[in-house]
């Protein structure tokens, strides 16, 4: 033990005990106790009284007083005399002994220090400096780029945005790393007021090391900066036209990393499909084929380039156009009441899979187009539309307009079995507090979409708020997967969420565009038979998917269209604290309408005995239930306070 070789084992043991306690509780005094412990352990003098320790580093009046009290208690327990408080003369002797020991130690020759060798600078793969250097390496010996062109050329090489901060409450972007390159004299800046950038000789050497590390340049080291610059600029090893396709082909972070701990059983095909995406997402030539101008030592105006191909597709139609498309219909008592129909078959090649993004999905209030612009850069041109349910979904869009409508379905789009609900941590906390979280899950279940994906996006929130709602967030995320069977994807930034959406889009294109789709005619659908019909078809033919048109889907999921008396009653019950959807459904099975529940409480009476019956009414009727559907006495009394006559 450390105390065995120390002249003051008793004091050292007590200080060590307090240090360990401070570390366990993560208090501010832990560093002070550590400093006191190390100085006492290294001291070769013997101290009689704790007050003498104040000459050591880390010992102040509080620690010495605490040691004095502890020593006094120790002496009383063991029948030992308490050492007397030292006089000033004793303190001076201790100080002089310490000074002499320190001087003797200084006289000893110190071992020679190892010379520090500076490592050559190589930026991290796909970081801001890496992307800027790769973009500038496409220039010739006398060429420069302005900021706008440099950002556009560098963005495909980086995982971070050069124009938008990673989080709404941050201000830095990947462009701020240009300052690092300037400080290291890797980038030469010229021009006022429009700055133009090019690589210095040291910058060309760094680029050469970067490419050698990626096995993109053949041959060994050596050679002058001019030689390496000419080799890189001339395209030896990798041409500038296909450089973006050759960046680290073994990357694993293309929007499919850090999957959650829980995996719903019915979504295994989806999980395995996304986990096999091993290639990085790059802009596709048909949709992101953009040529940028490069400034060659001239005073021309800023480069202009055509971004028409990168603009998202925008649809002006709203869900209000479809609200009366699907009738309410009659209830379906059994499968024999389900309609018989001949499905519409969409052959492979007659449609394309497209991503539909809710217009309310924004990065920030002052930057509403960031998500669709970043998706467009990744080769995904989103259809912008106000969605009644979810934040993102995918449709099969017919190549021939009007063809689907002539066959008995409305519109030109068919909704596929994937929908996304995206939530930042602050939005998740807000939806848990106001009840939107449970209502959204309930509506997603009623939508009939088979694969529901929740994207939980990290966000810097106040530490006190995070600690207060950490258990609620963990419970809600576990409930998403275990109770509801939905797929959960955690992301750190909005950029990672966008890459994930692009990866899922690529996966769905591979899945759906190679096989036929079978569409249910709109005329056979009603709000009452939709869910039973979909459930029956999936059980009857599990290998074949049946889908509906987007107008029919928008009509079915609109809040006013699908809200039956049963739905309203269940939502009213769920407004009571601790009353979940499962419990509300069981209560609705006993009392079909709010009127029946009120009458049941009224029948108990309003006297003292009647009030006692009201408090246990729901508990007595649901006492046979177990697990999440059971109702305890406290919840039964709370329901009686709201619906009864207490």
JOZI-V90805 format. One record per backbone hydrogen bond with DSSP energy under -1.0 kcal/mol. CO is the residue of the C=O (numbers start at 0). NH is the residue of the N-H. Records with the same first field share a line. If there is no record, write none. Layout:
CO->NH / NH
//
This chain:
7->11
8->12
9->13
10->14
11->15
12->16
13->17
14->18
15->19
16->20
17->21
18->22
19->23
20->24
21->26
26->29
28->32
29->33
30->34
31->35
32->36
33->37
34->38
35->39
36->40
37->41
48->51
49->52
50->53
51->54
52->55
55->58
59->63
60->64
61->65
62->66
63->67
64->68
65->69
66->70
67->71
68->72
69->73
70->74
71->75
72->76
73->77
74->79
86->90
87->91
88->92
89->93
90->94
91->95
92->96
93->97
94->98
95->99
96->100
97->101
98->102
99->103
100->104
101->105
102->106
123->126
125->158
126->130
127->131
128->132
129->133
130->134
131->135
132->136
134->137
135->138
139->142
143->294
144->196
145->149
146->150
147->151
148->152
149->153
150->154
153->156
154->157
160->173
166->169
172->175
173->176
174->177
175->178
176->180
177->181
178->182
179->183
180->185
181->184
185->199
187->197
189->195
195->189
196->144
197->187
199->203
200->204
201->205
202->206
203->207
204->208
205->209
206->210
207->211
208->212
209->213
210->215
211->214
223->227
224->228
225->229
226->230
227->231
228->232
229->233
230->235
231->234
242->245
247->250
252->254
263->266
264->267
266->270
267->271
268->272
269->273
270->274
273->276
275->277
283->287
287->289
294->143
306->309
307->310
312->383
317->320
318->321
321->324
326->526
327->527
333->336
334->337
343->518
345->516
346->349
349->398
351->396
353->394
354->382
355->392
356->384
357->360
363->366
366->362 / 363
368->372
369->373
370->374
371->375
372->376
373->377
374->379
375->378
381->312
382->356
383->314
390->357
391->419
392->355
393->415
394->353
395->413
396->351
399->402
401->405
403->408
404->407
407->521
411->397
412->549
413->395
416->450
417->393
418->452
419->390 / 391
420->454
422->456
423->427
424->428
425->429
426->430
427->431
428->432
429->433
430->436
434->438
435->439
436->440
437->441
438->442
439->443
440->444
441->445
450->418
451->486
452->420
453->488
454->422
455->490
456->424
461->465
462->466
463->467
464->468
468->472
469->473
470->474
471->475
472->476
473->477
474->478
475->479
476->480
477->481
478->483
479->485
486->453
488->455
490->457
492->496
493->497
494->498
495->499
496->500
497->501
498->502
499->503
500->504
501->505
502->506
503->507
504->508
505->509
506->510
507->511
508->512
511->514
516->345
517->546
518->343
520->523
521->524
525->529
528->532
529->533
530->534
531->535
532->536
533->537
534->538
535->539
536->540
540->543
546->519
547->414
548->552
549->553
550->554
551->555
552->556
557->561
561->563
563->567
564->568
565->569
566->570
567->571
568->572
569->573
572->575
575->578
579->583
580->584
581->585
582->586
583->587
584->588
585->589
586->590
592->596
593->597
594->598
595->599
596->600
597->601
598->602
601->604
606->610
607->611
608->612
609->613
610->614
611->615
615->619
616->620
617->621
621->624
625->628
626->629
631->635
632->636
633->637
634->638
635->639
636->640
637->641
638->642
639->643
//
